[in-house]
Amino acid sequence: MKEHVLVVEDDPHIRVGLVELLKSESYRVTECGNGAEVLHVVARVKPDLVLLDIMLPGTSGYDLCRELRQAAPRLPVIFLSAKGQEIDKVVGLKLGADDYVTKPFAVQELLARIEVVLRRSRPAASADALPEEIAFGPVRIETRALRGVNGRRRFDLTPRELRVLWVLIREAENAVDRNQLLNEVWGQEYFGTTRTLDQVIAKLRRKVEPDPKEPRYVLTVHGVGYRFQKEGR
């Protein structure tokens, strides 16, 4: 399951559409149609990102963004607004929003912007967290030497292959989103596609799996990313 998104939108038709779209992409979603409740909802559900309409009844999105920046400085906020003038975007970004999307918006563009903002918000994993040895099944890896054995077969790893494997092992049995892997291994400023990650996974499987075509340890979670299976399946 991907991150948790709070949708703040007073128009019920747009709100329902956004909720269905995000759920179809495996995001967890909480919806809110009243600006006055946003801070309470944020404190209760602790979302990873807020999609925030500007033209809300009562408290405006601008005011809410200002309050959110005080209550949760690191919480990513993306404005959604029919106000598409340059000055509106400038005001929104200066208030601390991470992005500004104008209605009507293209679905794929919105999803891409959400992915980029979430990727930037995730802390990169520290290289110091790697253990000296990683072991599972017949595989033994010396992390400092970037080399390992799979039974009697020896292999070398690239630093990125090792980091991808370690993030999956660290989150063993849990599905790890592709964007989380990109952020932790490639860094927050990486703007490439997930195809690069898929290629690294394919190379990794050739080294650590008994049969790369039928993986036992590095498994694909369709629509989400990958999962490390401790004992193999």
C-alpha positions in Angstrom: 0.0 0.0 0.0 1.3 3.5 -0.9 1.3 6.6 1.2 -1.7 8.2 2.9 -3.2 11.2 1.1 -5.7 13.7 2.6 -8.1 15.1 0.0 -9.5 18.5 1.0 -12.2 19.5 -1.5 -15.7 20.9 -1.0 -17.1 19.9 -4.4 -18.4 16.4 -3.7 -18.1 15.3 -7.4 -14.5 16.3 -7.6 -13.7 14.9 -4.2 -15.2 11.5 -5.0 -13.3 11.4 -8.3 -10.0 12.2 -6.6 -10.6 9.6 -3.9 -11.4 6.9 -6.5 -8.4 7.8 -8.6 -6.0 7.7 -5.7 -7.4 4.4 -4.4 -7.1 2.9 -7.8 -3.4 3.7 -7.6 -3.1 2.0 -4.2 -2.9 5.1 -2.1 -4.6 5.2 1.3 -7.1 8.1 1.3 -9.0 10.3 3.8 -11.4 12.9 2.5 -12.5 16.2 4.0 -15.0 18.6 2.6 -14.8 21.2 5.3 -11.7 23.5 5.7 -12.5 24.0 9.4 -11.9 20.3 10.1 -8.5 19.9 8.3 -6.2 20.5 11.2 -8.1 18.0 13.4 -8.1 15.4 10.6 -4.3 15.9 10.0 -3.6 15.4 13.7 -5.8 12.3 13.8 -4.8 10.4 10.6 -1.2 11.9 10.1 -1.3 11.9 6.2 1.8 11.8 4.1 0.4 14.5 1.7 -2.5 16.9 1.5 -4.3 17.8 -1.7 -5.8 21.1 -0.8 -8.5 23.1 -2.7 -8.1 26.8 -2.4 -11.7 27.9 -2.8 -13.1 26.4 0.4 -16.1 27.7 2.4 -15.1 29.5 5.5 -11.3 29.1 5.8 -9.5 29.4 2.5 -6.9 27.0 1.3 -4.3 29.7 1.5 -5.1 30.2 5.2 -5.1 26.5 5.8 -1.7 26.1 4.1 -0.3 28.8 6.4 -1.7 27.0 9.5 -0.5 23.6 8.2 3.0 24.9 7.8 3.0 25.9 11.5 1.4 22.7 12.8 3.3 20.2 10.5 6.2 21.9 8.7 7.3 18.8 6.8 3.8 17.7 5.6 3.7 18.1 1.7 0.9 20.2 0.4 -0.3 20.4 -3.2 -2.8 23.1 -4.1 -5.7 22.2 -6.4 -7.4 25.3 -7.8 -9.4 26.7 -10.7 -7.4 29.9 -10.2 -4.8 29.6 -12.8 -3.3 33.0 -13.0 0.5 33.2 -12.4 0.0 35.4 -9.3 -2.2 32.8 -7.7 0.4 30.1 -8.2 3.1 32.4 -6.9 1.1 33.2 -3.7 0.4 29.5 -3.1 4.1 28.5 -3.5 5.3 31.4 -1.3 2.9 30.2 1.4 4.8 26.9 1.5 2.9 24.7 -0.9 5.0 22.0 -2.6 3.1 22.3 -5.9 0.1 23.9 -7.6 -2.2 22.1 -10.0 -4.8 24.0 -12.0 -8.3 22.6 -12.5 -9.2 21.0 -14.8 -6.1 18.8 -14.6 -4.9 15.8 -16.5 -5.1 12.7 -14.4 -1.7 11.4 -15.2 -0.1 14.7 -14.6 -1.6 15.0 -11.2 -0.5 11.5 -10.3 3.1 12.3 -11.5 3.2 15.5 -9.4 2.0 13.6 -6.4 4.7 11.0 -6.9 7.4 13.6 -7.3 6.4 15.6 -4.1 6.2 12.4 -2.1 9.5 11.2 -3.3 11.1 14.5 -2.2 9.6 14.3 1.2 10.9 10.8 2.1 14.2 10.8 4.0 17.0 9.0 2.2 18.4 6.0 4.0 21.8 6.3 5.6 24.6 4.3 4.1 25.8 3.6 7.6 22.7 1.5 8.3 24.0 -1.3 6.1 25.2 -4.3 8.1 28.6 -5.9 7.3 26.9 -9.0 6.0 23.6 -9.8 4.5 22.5 -13.5 4.5 19.4 -15.3 3.3 18.9 -18.8 2.0 22.1 -19.8 0.1 23.1 -16.2 -0.4 25.9 -14.4 1.6 26.9 -10.9 0.8 29.8 -8.9 2.1 28.4 -5.4 1.9 31.7 -3.4 2.1 33.3 -5.6 -0.6 30.1 -5.5 -2.8 30.5 -9.2 -3.5 28.6 -12.3 -2.6 27.9 -16.0 -3.1 24.8 -17.8 -4.1 25.6 -21.4 -3.2 28.8 -22.0 -5.1 28.2 -19.2 -7.6 30.1 -15.9 -6.9 28.8 -12.5 -8.0 29.5 -8.8 -7.6 27.0 -6.1 -6.8 26.8 -2.4 -7.7 26.2 0.0 -4.9 22.6 0.6 -6.1 21.8 -3.1 -6.4 23.0 -3.5 -2.8 21.0 -0.5 -1.5 17.8 -1.7 -3.3 18.2 -5.1 -1.8 18.9 -3.7 1.7 15.8 -1.5 1.7 13.7 -4.5 0.7 15.3 -6.7 3.4 14.8 -3.9 6.0 11.1 -3.9 5.1 10.9 -7.7 4.9 7.4 -9.1 4.3 6.0 -5.6 3.5 5.3 -4.2 0.1 7.7 -1.4 -0.7 6.5 1.2 -3.2 8.6 1.9 -6.3 8.8 5.6 -5.5 10.1 4.9 -1.9 12.9 2.8 -3.4 13.7 5.5 -5.9 13.9 8.1 -3.2 16.0 6.1 -0.8 18.4 4.7 -3.4 18.6 7.4 -6.1 17.8 10.4 -3.9 15.1 13.0 -3.7 16.2 14.9 -6.7 15.9 12.0 -9.1 13.3 12.6 -11.8 13.7 9.4 -13.9 11.1 6.7 -14.3 10.5 3.5 -12.4 11.8 1.6 -15.4 15.3 2.2 -14.1 14.4 0.5 -10.8 12.8 -2.5 -12.6 16.0 -3.0 -14.6 18.1 -3.0 -11.3 15.6 -5.6 -9.8 16.0 -7.8 -12.9 19.8 -7.7 -12.5 19.6 -8.3 -8.8 17.4 -11.4 -9.3 19.9 -12.9 -11.7 22.4 -12.8 -8.9 20.5 -13.8 -5.8 17.6 -15.9 -7.0 17.8 -19.7 -7.6 15.8 -19.1 -10.8 15.4 -15.4 -11.8 12.3 -16.3 -13.9 10.6 -17.7 -10.7 11.8 -15.4 -7.9 11.6 -16.7 -4.3 13.0 -13.8 -2.4 12.6 -10.5 -4.4 8.9 -10.6 -5.3 6.8 -8.3 -7.4 3.7 -6.7 -5.8 1.7 -5.7 -8.8 0.5 -2.1 -8.8 2.8 -1.2 -5.9 6.4 -2.3 -6.1 8.4 -5.2 -4.5 8.6 -7.3 -1.4 11.3 -9.3 0.1 10.2 -12.8 1.2 12.4 -13.9 4.1 12.2 -17.7 3.7 11.5 -17.8 0.0 8.2 -19.0 -1.3 
